[in-house]
Amino acid sequence: MIQLGDKARDTITGFTGICVAKTEWLHGCSRVTLQPDKIEKDGKIPESHTFDEPQLEPVKPKFFKRGRTDTGGPRPEPEVHKDTPR
């Protein structure tokens, strides 16, 4: 099973990249988005691609460590002015 931050390779196309996203679908399909870890020669950032998880093989587990986790989440409710209609 590929985890976020793992480097993986698609066994069909040979595309290699870092797992930056995972999605699970209602009927059991699990998809993984890989982002290449190298910039192209012209300086452009290559596009990421999404694959069915079963066709991927891990290249290097935990190749990239996850960053901060406090970038979102519950926030205090904003106060509503008492004269605002509801």
PEBEL-V18311 format. One record per residue. N is the residue number from 1. RES is the residue in one letter. PHI is phi as a letter, one per 30 degrees, with the letter a starting at -180 (999 if undefined). NEAR is the number of other ideal C-beta (glycine too) atoms within 12 Angstrom. Layout:
n->N res->RES phi->PHI near->NEAR
n->N res->RES phi->PHI near->NEAR
This chain:
n->1 res->M phi->999 near->16
n->2 res->I phi->d near->34
n->3 res->Q phi->c near->24
n->4 res->L phi->e near->25
n->5 res->G phi->j near->25
n->6 res->D phi->d near->30
n->7 res->K phi->c near->29
n->8 res->A phi->b near->40
n->9 res->R phi->b near->27
n->10 res->D phi->d near->28
n->11 res->T phi->d near->17
n->12 res->I phi->c near->13
n->13 res->T phi->c near->14
n->14 res->G phi->i near->17
n->15 res->F phi->d near->27
n->16 res->T phi->b near->27
n->17 res->G phi->a near->34
n->18 res->I phi->c near->34
n->19 res->C phi->d near->40
n->20 res->V phi->c near->27
n->21 res->A phi->a near->22
n->22 res->K phi->b near->24
n->23 res->T phi->b near->18
n->24 res->E phi->c near->14
n->25 res->W phi->c near->12
n->26 res->L phi->e near->7
n->27 res->H phi->c near->6
n->28 res->G phi->j near->11
n->29 res->C phi->d near->16
n->30 res->S phi->c near->23
n->31 res->R phi->c near->23
n->32 res->V phi->b near->36
n->33 res->T phi->c near->26
n->34 res->L phi->c near->39
n->35 res->Q phi->c near->27
n->36 res->P phi->e near->24
n->37 res->D phi->c near->24
n->38 res->K phi->b near->14
n->39 res->I phi->d near->11
n->40 res->E phi->d near->11
n->41 res->K phi->e near->7
n->42 res->D phi->d near->7
n->43 res->G phi->i near->8
n->44 res->K phi->d near->10
n->45 res->I phi->d near->13
n->46 res->P phi->d near->19
n->47 res->E phi->d near->14
n->48 res->S phi->d near->20
n->49 res->H phi->b near->27
n->50 res->T phi->c near->26
n->51 res->F phi->b near->30
n->52 res->D phi->d near->24
n->53 res->E phi->e near->28
n->54 res->P phi->d near->17
n->55 res->Q phi->c near->22
n->56 res->L phi->c near->33
n->57 res->E phi->b near->24
n->58 res->P phi->d near->23
n->59 res->V phi->c near->23
n->60 res->K phi->b near->19
n->61 res->P phi->d near->18
n->62 res->K phi->h near->17
n->63 res->F phi->d near->24
n->64 res->F phi->b near->21
n->65 res->K phi->d near->13
n->66 res->R phi->d near->16
n->67 res->G phi->d near->10
n->68 res->R phi->e near->8
n->69 res->T phi->c near->9
n->70 res->D phi->c near->9
n->71 res->T phi->c near->8
n->72 res->G phi->a near->7
n->73 res->G phi->j near->8
n->74 res->P phi->e near->6
n->75 res->R phi->b near->8
n->76 res->P phi->d near->6
n->77 res->E phi->d near->6
n->78 res->P phi->d near->7
n->79 res->E phi->d near->7
n->80 res->V phi->c near->9
n->81 res->H phi->d near->8
n->82 res->K phi->d near->7
n->83 res->D phi->c near->6
n->84 res->T phi->d near->8
n->85 res->P phi->d near->6
n->86 res->R phi->c near->6
